[in-house]
Amino acid sequence: MSSKEQSLRAETFHHLHQQSSTFVLPNAWDVISAKMFEECGFKAIGTTSAGIAASLGYLDGQSIPLNKMVETIENIAKSVNVPVSADIEAGYGQTAEEVLETVKAVVAAGAIGINLEDGTGDPNRPIFDISFQEEKIAAIKELSESRNMPLFINARTDLYWLNVGDYSTRLQEALKRAKAYQDAGADCIFIPGLTDRKIMKKIREEISCPINLLVDPEMPSLSELSEIGIERLSCGSVPFRATLTLLRTMSEEIVNSQTFHQMTNGDILSYRRLTEFIQ
């Protein structure tokens, strides 16, 4: 992919966050899932760290070697004609400098955006200090600007996702982090686990940059999210897990019922259509 084409995709991705309605970002774990999302009409695609890791036999949480993750991101970015944003978890680094190397690698792989979370994976210290996240975000922003390398920084806070701290003070801490990350250079604030409408509205009132939420059974409808002013809704690992659920359903039918209805019904993608995707 040329730098011009990558810049155009980055510009498109930025514009998707400036619409009057919430846009849905599906998260792919391999080439075929990405191409299916594009075929169905999605205007951009994210990657799912959990889906990529699990599909290659690794646990989520930066257990997969970075080179394998980057290789998958590159394969996905090359396979579609829409912008691809990469989930880089906490950045695969203990310092801001190490995180920058990760960012350089995923940008070279064709990504035009990143998710950067503040969860540590350590139950004894579940969230990174705000100052460390600010340092990482600011360094990434500086790198992007110095190299004229458009990059959409989606700064994620895991306070609600991990139920960190007392619920009565969680909103204030989330706002504190959201404002700090925004000031450090984040283009969007990602708050997975948040489903409360009142809290969404409060956060929308307090921060000016786009807000990203994660699909959830308790999530308001897209029309209501649009009314609140939520710019983006990510699918996360749900499509990957739903695919595995269907695979289990098919397998259980074969083993327990000795039938193949789930696997041979008329809605199954044909072999011909599969090959057309790859060509």
TIMIGU-425608 format. One record per residue (C-alpha): chain; x, z, y; residue in one letter. Coordinates in nm, 2 decimals. Layout:
BEGIN
ch A px X pz Z py Y aa A;
...
END
This chain:
BEGIN
ch A px 0.00 pz 0.00 py 0.00 aa M;
ch A px 0.14 pz -0.10 py 0.34 aa S;
ch A px 0.17 pz 0.16 py 0.61 aa S;
ch A px -0.08 pz -0.03 py 0.82 aa K;
ch A px -0.34 pz -0.02 py 0.54 aa E;
ch A px -0.28 pz 0.35 py 0.49 aa Q;
ch A px -0.32 pz 0.41 py 0.86 aa S;
ch A px -0.65 pz 0.22 py 0.86 aa L;
ch A px -0.78 pz 0.43 py 0.57 aa R;
ch A px -0.67 pz 0.75 py 0.75 aa A;
ch A px -0.87 pz 0.63 py 1.06 aa E;
ch A px -1.17 pz 0.56 py 0.84 aa T;
ch A px -1.15 pz 0.91 py 0.69 aa F;
ch A px -1.13 pz 1.07 py 1.03 aa H;
ch A px -1.45 pz 0.88 py 1.14 aa H;
ch A px -1.64 pz 1.00 py 0.83 aa L;
ch A px -1.61 pz 1.35 py 0.98 aa H;
ch A px -1.76 pz 1.24 py 1.31 aa Q;
ch A px -2.10 pz 1.13 py 1.18 aa Q;
ch A px -2.43 pz 1.29 py 1.26 aa S;
ch A px -2.50 pz 1.35 py 0.90 aa S;
ch A px -2.31 pz 1.54 py 0.63 aa T;
ch A px -2.10 pz 1.31 py 0.41 aa F;
ch A px -2.04 pz 1.38 py 0.04 aa V;
ch A px -1.68 pz 1.36 py -0.09 aa L;
ch A px -1.66 pz 1.31 py -0.47 aa P;
ch A px -1.35 pz 1.44 py -0.65 aa N;
ch A px -1.18 pz 1.22 py -0.90 aa A;
ch A px -0.94 pz 1.32 py -1.18 aa W;
ch A px -0.82 pz 0.97 py -1.29 aa D;
ch A px -0.84 pz 0.61 py -1.21 aa V;
ch A px -1.17 pz 0.53 py -1.39 aa I;
ch A px -1.35 pz 0.82 py -1.23 aa S;
ch A px -1.22 pz 0.71 py -0.89 aa A;
ch A px -1.33 pz 0.35 py -0.94 aa K;
ch A px -1.67 pz 0.46 py -1.06 aa M;
ch A px -1.72 pz 0.67 py -0.74 aa F;
ch A px -1.62 pz 0.37 py -0.53 aa E;
ch A px -1.84 pz 0.14 py -0.73 aa E;
ch A px -2.14 pz 0.37 py -0.66 aa C;
ch A px -2.08 pz 0.35 py -0.29 aa G;
ch A px -1.88 pz 0.65 py -0.18 aa F;
ch A px -1.68 pz 0.58 py 0.13 aa K;
ch A px -1.39 pz 0.81 py 0.04 aa A;
ch A px -1.26 pz 1.00 py -0.26 aa I;
ch A px -1.09 pz 1.34 py -0.30 aa G;
ch A px -0.89 pz 1.45 py -0.60 aa T;
ch A px -0.97 pz 1.76 py -0.80 aa T;
ch A px -0.66 pz 1.97 py -0.89 aa S;
ch A px -0.86 pz 2.14 py -1.17 aa A;
ch A px -0.98 pz 1.81 py -1.32 aa G;
ch A px -0.64 pz 1.65 py -1.31 aa I;
ch A px -0.47 pz 1.95 py -1.46 aa A;
ch A px -0.72 pz 2.00 py -1.73 aa A;
ch A px -0.73 pz 1.63 py -1.83 aa S;
ch A px -0.35 pz 1.65 py -1.89 aa L;
ch A px -0.36 pz 1.99 py -2.07 aa G;
ch A px -0.27 pz 2.23 py -1.79 aa Y;
ch A px -0.45 pz 2.52 py -1.63 aa L;
ch A px -0.55 pz 2.50 py -1.27 aa D;
ch A px -0.34 pz 2.69 py -1.01 aa G;
ch A px -0.02 pz 2.47 py -0.98 aa Q;
ch A px 0.05 pz 2.50 py -1.35 aa S;
ch A px 0.08 pz 2.12 py -1.38 aa I;
ch A px 0.43 pz 1.99 py -1.28 aa P;
ch A px 0.41 pz 1.84 py -0.93 aa L;
ch A px 0.54 pz 1.50 py -1.04 aa N;
ch A px 0.25 pz 1.47 py -1.28 aa K;
ch A px 0.00 pz 1.56 py -1.01 aa M;
ch A px 0.16 pz 1.31 py -0.76 aa V;
ch A px 0.17 pz 1.04 py -1.03 aa E;
ch A px -0.21 pz 1.08 py -1.08 aa T;
ch A px -0.28 pz 1.08 py -0.71 aa I;
ch A px -0.08 pz 0.76 py -0.67 aa E;
ch A px -0.26 pz 0.59 py -0.96 aa N;
ch A px -0.59 pz 0.69 py -0.80 aa I;
ch A px -0.50 pz 0.58 py -0.45 aa A;
ch A px -0.37 pz 0.24 py -0.58 aa K;
ch A px -0.68 pz 0.18 py -0.78 aa S;
ch A px -0.94 pz 0.19 py -0.50 aa V;
ch A px -0.99 pz 0.05 py -0.15 aa N;
ch A px -1.13 pz 0.36 py 0.01 aa V;
ch A px -0.94 pz 0.66 py 0.16 aa P;
ch A px -0.81 pz 0.92 py -0.09 aa V;
ch A px -0.75 pz 1.28 py 0.01 aa S;
ch A px -0.53 pz 1.49 py -0.22 aa A;
ch A px -0.59 pz 1.84 py -0.34 aa D;
ch A px -0.24 pz 2.00 py -0.32 aa I;
ch A px -0.37 pz 2.36 py -0.38 aa E;
ch A px -0.14 pz 2.60 py -0.20 aa A;
ch A px 0.13 pz 2.33 py -0.15 aa G;
ch A px 0.35 pz 2.38 py -0.45 aa Y;
ch A px 0.61 pz 2.57 py -0.25 aa G;
ch A px 0.72 pz 2.92 py -0.15 aa Q;
ch A px 0.83 pz 2.81 py 0.20 aa T;
ch A px 0.69 pz 2.58 py 0.46 aa A;
ch A px 0.99 pz 2.35 py 0.40 aa E;
ch A px 0.90 pz 2.32 py 0.03 aa E;
ch A px 0.54 pz 2.25 py 0.11 aa V;
ch A px 0.65 pz 1.97 py 0.34 aa L;
ch A px 0.83 pz 1.80 py 0.05 aa E;
ch A px 0.50 pz 1.81 py -0.14 aa T;
ch A px 0.32 pz 1.66 py 0.15 aa V;
ch A px 0.58 pz 1.38 py 0.18 aa K;
ch A px 0.53 pz 1.30 py -0.18 aa A;
ch A px 0.15 pz 1.27 py -0.18 aa V;
ch A px 0.16 pz 1.07 py 0.14 aa V;
ch A px 0.41 pz 0.83 py -0.02 aa A;
ch A px 0.17 pz 0.82 py -0.32 aa A;
ch A px -0.10 pz 0.68 py -0.08 aa G;
ch A px -0.30 pz 0.99 py 0.02 aa A;
ch A px -0.43 pz 1.00 py 0.37 aa I;
ch A px -0.54 pz 1.36 py 0.36 aa G;
ch A px -0.47 pz 1.69 py 0.20 aa I;
ch A px -0.65 pz 2.02 py 0.10 aa N;
ch A px -0.43 pz 2.32 py 0.16 aa L;
ch A px -0.56 pz 2.65 py 0.04 aa E;
ch A px -0.47 pz 3.01 py 0.13 aa D;
ch A px -0.54 pz 3.15 py -0.22 aa G;
ch A px -0.22 pz 3.27 py -0.39 aa T;
ch A px -0.34 pz 3.29 py -0.75 aa G;
ch A px -0.21 pz 3.65 py -0.76 aa D;
ch A px -0.50 pz 3.90 py -0.81 aa P;
ch A px -0.29 pz 4.18 py -0.65 aa N;
ch A px -0.25 pz 3.97 py -0.34 aa R;
ch A px -0.51 pz 3.70 py -0.35 aa P;
ch A px -0.47 pz 3.55 py 0.00 aa I;
ch A px -0.16 pz 3.44 py 0.19 aa F;
ch A px -0.10 pz 3.60 py 0.53 aa D;
ch A px -0.25 pz 3.41 py 0.81 aa I;
ch A px 0.09 pz 3.37 py 0.97 aa S;
ch A px 0.23 pz 3.19 py 0.67 aa F;
ch A px -0.07 pz 2.95 py 0.66 aa Q;
ch A px -0.03 pz 2.88 py 1.03 aa E;
ch A px 0.34 pz 2.80 py 0.97 aa E;
ch A px 0.26 pz 2.56 py 0.69 aa K;
ch A px -0.02 pz 2.38 py 0.88 aa I;
ch A px 0.18 pz 2.36 py 1.20 aa A;
ch A px 0.48 pz 2.21 py 1.01 aa A;
ch A px 0.26 pz 1.96 py 0.84 aa I;
ch A px 0.10 pz 1.86 py 1.17 aa K;
ch A px 0.44 pz 1.82 py 1.33 aa E;
ch A px 0.57 pz 1.61 py 1.04 aa L;
ch A px 0.26 pz 1.39 py 1.06 aa S;
ch A px 0.30 pz 1.33 py 1.44 aa E;
ch A px 0.67 pz 1.29 py 1.44 aa S;
ch A px 0.66 pz 1.02 py 1.17 aa R;
ch A px 0.34 pz 0.86 py 1.31 aa N;
ch A px 0.19 pz 0.93 py 0.97 aa M;
ch A px -0.18 pz 0.99 py 1.01 aa P;
ch A px -0.28 pz 1.28 py 0.78 aa L;
ch A px -0.61 pz 1.47 py 0.77 aa F;
ch A px -0.54 pz 1.84 py 0.71 aa I;
ch A px -0.82 pz 2.02 py 0.54 aa N;
ch A px -0.73 pz 2.39 py 0.57 aa A;
ch A px -0.91 pz 2.59 py 0.30 aa R;
ch A px -0.98 pz 2.96 py 0.30 aa T;
ch A px -1.07 pz 3.12 py -0.03 aa D;
ch A px -1.23 pz 3.44 py 0.11 aa L;
ch A px -1.57 pz 3.36 py -0.01 aa Y;
ch A px -1.46 pz 3.17 py -0.32 aa W;
ch A px -1.26 pz 3.47 py -0.44 aa L;
ch A px -1.49 pz 3.74 py -0.28 aa N;
ch A px -1.19 pz 3.89 py -0.10 aa V;
ch A px -1.24 pz 4.21 py 0.10 aa G;
ch A px -1.56 pz 4.38 py 0.20 aa D;
ch A px -1.86 pz 4.15 py 0.24 aa Y;
ch A px -1.95 pz 4.31 py 0.57 aa S;
ch A px -1.62 pz 4.21 py 0.73 aa T;
ch A px -1.57 pz 3.88 py 0.54 aa R;
ch A px -1.73 pz 3.66 py 0.81 aa L;
ch A px -1.50 pz 3.80 py 1.08 aa Q;
ch A px -1.20 pz 3.74 py 0.87 aa E;
ch A px -1.31 pz 3.39 py 0.78 aa A;
ch A px -1.36 pz 3.32 py 1.15 aa L;
ch A px -1.02 pz 3.46 py 1.23 aa K;
ch A px -0.86 pz 3.24 py 0.98 aa R;
ch A px -1.06 pz 2.93 py 1.07 aa A;
ch A px -0.97 pz 2.96 py 1.44 aa K;
ch A px -0.60 pz 3.02 py 1.35 aa A;
ch A px -0.59 pz 2.72 py 1.12 aa Y;
ch A px -0.76 pz 2.50 py 1.37 aa Q;
ch A px -0.52 pz 2.61 py 1.64 aa D;
ch A px -0.22 pz 2.54 py 1.41 aa A;
ch A px -0.34 pz 2.18 py 1.37 aa G;
ch A px -0.60 pz 2.17 py 1.09 aa A;
ch A px -0.85 pz 1.88 py 1.13 aa D;
ch A px -1.11 pz 2.05 py 0.92 aa C;
ch A px -1.19 pz 2.40 py 0.77 aa I;
ch A px -1.29 pz 2.42 py 0.41 aa F;
ch A px -1.48 pz 2.73 py 0.30 aa I;
ch A px -1.57 pz 2.70 py -0.07 aa P;
ch A px -1.81 pz 2.96 py -0.20 aa G;
ch A px -2.01 pz 2.98 py 0.12 aa L;
ch A px -2.38 pz 2.91 py 0.07 aa T;
ch A px -2.55 pz 3.15 py 0.32 aa D;
ch A px -2.72 pz 2.95 py 0.59 aa R;
ch A px -2.69 pz 3.22 py 0.86 aa K;
ch A px -2.31 pz 3.25 py 0.80 aa I;
ch A px -2.28 pz 2.87 py 0.81 aa M;
ch A px -2.45 pz 2.86 py 1.15 aa K;
ch A px -2.24 pz 3.14 py 1.29 aa K;
ch A px -1.92 pz 2.97 py 1.18 aa I;
ch A px -2.05 pz 2.64 py 1.32 aa R;
ch A px -2.10 pz 2.81 py 1.66 aa E;
ch A px -1.76 pz 2.96 py 1.66 aa E;
ch A px -1.53 pz 2.67 py 1.57 aa I;
ch A px -1.51 pz 2.32 py 1.70 aa S;
ch A px -1.35 pz 2.12 py 1.42 aa C;
ch A px -1.54 pz 1.98 py 1.12 aa P;
ch A px -1.65 pz 2.21 py 0.84 aa I;
ch A px -1.62 pz 2.14 py 0.47 aa N;
ch A px -1.82 pz 2.32 py 0.20 aa L;
ch A px -1.83 pz 2.29 py -0.18 aa L;
ch A px -2.14 pz 2.19 py -0.39 aa V;
ch A px -2.32 pz 2.49 py -0.54 aa D;
ch A px -2.67 pz 2.54 py -0.69 aa P;
ch A px -2.76 pz 2.76 py -0.39 aa E;
ch A px -2.63 pz 2.51 py -0.14 aa M;
ch A px -2.89 pz 2.38 py 0.12 aa P;
ch A px -3.00 pz 2.02 py 0.10 aa S;
ch A px -2.79 pz 1.75 py 0.27 aa L;
ch A px -3.05 pz 1.71 py 0.54 aa S;
ch A px -3.04 pz 2.09 py 0.62 aa E;
ch A px -2.66 pz 2.09 py 0.62 aa L;
ch A px -2.67 pz 1.80 py 0.86 aa S;
ch A px -2.90 pz 2.00 py 1.09 aa E;
ch A px -2.66 pz 2.29 py 1.08 aa I;
ch A px -2.38 pz 2.06 py 1.17 aa G;
ch A px -2.17 pz 2.06 py 0.84 aa I;
ch A px -1.96 pz 1.75 py 0.84 aa E;
ch A px -1.85 pz 1.73 py 0.47 aa R;
ch A px -1.96 pz 1.85 py 0.13 aa L;
ch A px -1.70 pz 1.83 py -0.15 aa S;
ch A px -1.79 pz 1.80 py -0.52 aa C;
ch A px -1.48 pz 1.97 py -0.65 aa G;
ch A px -1.43 pz 1.99 py -1.03 aa S;
ch A px -1.81 pz 1.97 py -1.09 aa V;
ch A px -1.82 pz 1.60 py -1.19 aa P;
ch A px -1.53 pz 1.65 py -1.43 aa F;
ch A px -1.70 pz 1.96 py -1.59 aa R;
ch A px -2.03 pz 1.77 py -1.61 aa A;
ch A px -1.86 pz 1.49 py -1.79 aa T;
ch A px -1.71 pz 1.74 py -2.04 aa L;
ch A px -2.06 pz 1.89 py -2.08 aa T;
ch A px -2.20 pz 1.55 py -2.18 aa L;
ch A px -1.91 pz 1.50 py -2.42 aa L;
ch A px -1.99 pz 1.84 py -2.58 aa R;
ch A px -2.36 pz 1.74 py -2.61 aa T;
ch A px -2.27 pz 1.42 py -2.78 aa M;
ch A px -2.03 pz 1.59 py -3.02 aa S;
ch A px -2.28 pz 1.87 py -3.11 aa E;
ch A px -2.55 pz 1.61 py -3.18 aa E;
ch A px -2.32 pz 1.42 py -3.42 aa I;
ch A px -2.20 pz 1.74 py -3.60 aa V;
ch A px -2.53 pz 1.92 py -3.62 aa N;
ch A px -2.79 pz 1.64 py -3.64 aa S;
ch A px -2.58 pz 1.36 py -3.79 aa Q;
ch A px -2.73 pz 1.12 py -3.52 aa T;
ch A px -2.59 pz 0.93 py -3.23 aa F;
ch A px -2.86 pz 0.90 py -2.97 aa H;
ch A px -2.67 pz 1.05 py -2.68 aa Q;
ch A px -2.38 pz 0.81 py -2.75 aa M;
ch A px -2.57 pz 0.49 py -2.81 aa T;
ch A px -2.86 pz 0.49 py -2.56 aa N;
ch A px -2.90 pz 0.19 py -2.34 aa G;
ch A px -2.76 pz 0.35 py -2.03 aa D;
ch A px -2.41 pz 0.38 py -2.17 aa I;
ch A px -2.15 pz 0.18 py -1.98 aa L;
ch A px -2.07 pz -0.13 py -2.19 aa S;
ch A px -1.72 pz -0.21 py -2.30 aa Y;
ch A px -1.73 pz -0.53 py -2.09 aa R;
ch A px -1.81 pz -0.33 py -1.78 aa R;
ch A px -1.53 pz -0.08 py -1.86 aa L;
ch A px -1.28 pz -0.36 py -1.87 aa T;
ch A px -1.41 pz -0.51 py -1.54 aa E;
ch A px -1.34 pz -0.18 py -1.38 aa F;
ch A px -0.97 pz -0.19 py -1.48 aa I;
ch A px -0.91 pz -0.55 py -1.39 aa Q;
END
